[in-house]
Amino acid sequence: MKTLLLSAAAVVAALGAALIFAPRNDVRTEVTISAPPAKVWSVLTDAAGYREWNPFLVDMKGKPAVGETLENTMQPEGGSAMTFRPIVLVADEGREFRWLGRLFVPRIFDGEHYFLLEETAEGTRLIHGETFTGVLLWAIDTDRFRADFERMNAALKARAEG
């Protein structure tokens, strides 16, 4: 019985350590858009319009407001569509749009997706990325999303400039 309890305690400790020390990975992209931040913001926060222009996040439902839950469907190139329900963390008009998506419970596979808009002489500098954390990062190469983010950036640029 004592051995069983010690084994169970060791497993719990190992799982706890894995969750605490889970890896982190950042994917960050950038594009300059010849449109003011207000225009880029209006495209980014028009959930119904995603179906018309976005090749990666092919559908978005919900209100882009802090604390709201969105229903997003992503279609990675060469992969299957997946629907997830992130919570909006930041919706600072014309500046920052950020949400947190999670697989089941915290620290398994979390993604904090963000769009930062900076006004420039040319229009808007968009920084688009995601910070991934969780134990599944030991098995998932999140850098594979970089090309999808860049496709989305190009489509957003075309939509905002069009």
C-alpha positions as CSV (number, residue, x, y, z in Angstrom):
1,M,0.0,0.0,0.0
2,K,2.8,2.3,0.9
3,T,4.5,1.7,-2.5
4,L,1.2,2.4,-4.3
5,L,0.8,5.7,-2.4
6,L,4.4,6.7,-3.2
7,S,4.0,5.8,-6.8
8,A,0.8,7.9,-7.1
9,A,2.5,10.8,-5.3
10,A,5.4,10.6,-7.8
11,V,3.0,10.6,-10.8
12,V,1.0,13.6,-9.4
13,A,4.3,15.5,-8.8
14,A,5.6,14.7,-12.3
15,L,2.3,15.9,-13.9
16,G,2.4,19.0,-11.8
17,A,5.9,19.7,-12.8
18,A,5.0,19.2,-16.5
19,L,2.2,21.6,-16.2
20,I,4.3,24.2,-14.4
21,F,7.3,24.0,-16.7
22,A,5.3,23.5,-19.9
23,P,7.1,24.8,-23.0
24,R,6.2,28.1,-24.7
25,N,6.5,29.1,-28.3
26,D,5.8,32.3,-30.1
27,V,4.8,32.8,-33.8
28,R,5.0,36.4,-34.9
29,T,4.4,37.9,-38.3
30,E,4.2,41.5,-39.6
31,V,2.8,43.3,-42.6
32,T,2.4,47.0,-43.6
33,I,-1.1,47.9,-44.8
34,S,-1.7,51.0,-46.8
35,A,-4.9,51.9,-44.9
36,P,-5.4,53.6,-41.5
37,P,-5.7,51.6,-38.3
38,A,-9.4,52.3,-38.1
39,K,-10.0,50.6,-41.5
40,V,-7.8,47.6,-40.6
41,W,-9.7,47.4,-37.2
42,S,-13.1,47.4,-39.0
43,V,-12.0,44.4,-41.1
44,L,-10.5,42.5,-38.2
45,T,-13.6,42.9,-36.0
46,D,-16.2,42.3,-38.7
47,A,-16.9,38.7,-37.7
48,A,-19.5,38.1,-40.4
49,G,-17.0,39.3,-43.1
50,Y,-14.4,36.6,-42.3
51,R,-16.1,34.1,-44.6
52,E,-15.6,36.5,-47.5
53,W,-11.9,37.2,-47.2
54,N,-10.0,35.2,-44.6
55,P,-8.3,32.0,-45.9
56,F,-7.2,30.9,-42.4
57,L,-9.9,31.9,-39.9
58,V,-12.7,31.1,-42.3
59,D,-15.5,31.9,-39.8
60,M,-15.9,34.0,-36.7
61,K,-19.0,34.4,-34.6
62,G,-19.5,36.6,-31.6
63,K,-18.8,40.1,-30.4
64,P,-15.2,41.3,-30.3
65,A,-15.4,42.7,-26.8
66,V,-13.5,42.0,-23.6
67,G,-14.8,38.9,-21.8
68,E,-16.9,37.7,-24.8
69,T,-16.6,34.2,-26.2
70,L,-16.0,33.9,-29.9
71,E,-16.6,30.9,-32.1
72,N,-13.8,30.7,-34.6
73,T,-13.2,28.1,-37.3
74,M,-9.6,27.9,-38.6
75,Q,-8.6,26.1,-41.8
76,P,-4.9,25.5,-41.8
77,E,-3.4,24.9,-45.2
78,G,-3.3,21.2,-45.8
79,G,-5.1,20.5,-42.6
80,S,-8.6,19.9,-41.3
81,A,-11.0,22.7,-40.2
82,M,-11.2,23.1,-36.4
83,T,-13.7,25.2,-34.4
84,F,-12.6,26.7,-31.1
85,R,-14.1,29.1,-28.6
86,P,-11.6,31.7,-27.4
87,I,-12.3,34.4,-24.8
88,V,-11.5,38.0,-25.9
89,L,-8.8,39.4,-23.6
90,V,-8.3,42.8,-25.3
91,A,-10.4,44.8,-27.8
92,D,-8.7,48.2,-27.8
93,E,-10.2,49.8,-30.9
94,G,-7.7,50.6,-33.6
95,R,-4.8,49.2,-31.5
96,E,-5.1,45.7,-30.2
97,F,-7.3,42.6,-30.6
98,R,-6.4,39.6,-28.5
99,W,-8.0,36.3,-27.5
100,L,-7.1,33.2,-25.5
101,G,-8.0,29.8,-26.9
102,R,-7.5,26.7,-24.8
103,L,-7.7,22.9,-25.3
104,F,-9.7,21.5,-22.3
105,V,-7.9,23.0,-19.3
106,P,-5.1,25.5,-18.8
107,R,-1.5,24.4,-19.7
108,I,-2.5,21.5,-21.9
109,F,-2.4,23.6,-25.1
110,D,-3.2,27.4,-24.8
111,G,-2.9,29.9,-27.6
112,E,-3.0,33.7,-27.0
113,H,-3.6,35.1,-30.4
114,Y,-3.0,38.8,-31.1
115,F,-3.2,41.6,-33.6
116,L,-1.3,44.8,-32.8
117,L,-2.0,47.8,-35.0
118,E,0.4,50.7,-35.1
119,E,-0.2,53.8,-37.2
120,T,2.7,54.6,-39.6
121,A,3.3,57.2,-42.3
122,E,2.4,54.4,-44.8
123,G,-0.8,53.4,-43.0
124,T,-0.8,50.5,-40.5
125,R,1.9,48.2,-39.3
126,L,0.2,45.0,-38.2
127,I,1.9,42.6,-35.9
128,H,0.0,39.3,-35.9
129,G,1.0,36.4,-33.8
130,E,0.3,33.9,-31.1
131,T,2.0,32.7,-27.9
132,F,1.5,29.0,-27.4
133,T,2.0,27.3,-24.0
134,G,1.3,23.9,-22.7
135,V,2.5,20.3,-22.4
136,L,1.3,19.4,-26.0
137,L,4.1,21.7,-27.3
138,W,6.5,18.8,-26.8
139,A,4.6,17.1,-29.6
140,I,3.3,20.0,-31.8
141,D,5.4,22.2,-34.1
142,T,3.5,25.5,-33.8
143,D,5.7,27.2,-36.3
144,R,3.7,25.4,-39.0
145,F,1.0,28.2,-38.4
146,R,3.4,30.9,-39.6
147,A,2.4,30.4,-43.3
148,D,-1.3,30.5,-42.3
149,F,-0.8,33.8,-40.4
150,E,1.0,35.2,-43.4
151,R,-1.7,34.1,-45.8
152,M,-4.2,35.8,-43.5
153,N,-2.1,39.0,-43.4
154,A,-2.0,39.2,-47.2
155,A,-5.7,38.7,-47.4
156,L,-6.3,41.3,-44.7
157,K,-4.0,43.7,-46.5
158,A,-5.9,43.2,-49.8
159,R,-9.3,43.6,-48.0
160,A,-8.3,46.8,-46.1
161,E,-6.6,48.4,-49.1
162,G,-9.4,47.4,-51.6
